Amino acid sequence: MPESNQFLPGEKELLARAAAFGECPRLSDCSQAEVSDLSKAHGTDFATAVLYDRILRHQLHSSFFEKVEAAATARLPHPPLVGIVPGAFYREHKGTGADGARLAGILESIGCRVERVPVESFGSLKTNAALIADWLSNHYSEPVVLSV
């Protein structure tokens, strides 16, 4: 099984037990009935871990997983600026998440630069489109991603 840092120690232990489990050694052996029996005998988490292990042992799936893992660890040398266009009433109703603060936190944690595009909280289409266009024109010389 490919090594991944995405699992907690308890999950790694579960996956190690699943990898060593002798029943349904290949993905083709893991029928719906077999996985259902595993779930009843050993619990859903263990049955899921066995199925996960067998999927990753299959050549087609393991090569896809390796490509995904490689892409996930690749870093852009200069991440683009992400402009978050907030939703309606983002100033008045902060608890809705329409301000994009949660997304901004996630993006910043992976090294992206983030700016909130200064639109009106409930502006007209014409007004907010002009504000977005103005913001974009101020960032024309760099890669930009808009999140709406």
Summary of the structure (lengths in Angstrom):
residues: 148
radius of gyration: 23.0
end to end distance: 37.9
largest distance: 64.5
contacts: 352
relative contact order: 0.11
helix: 54%
strand: 8%
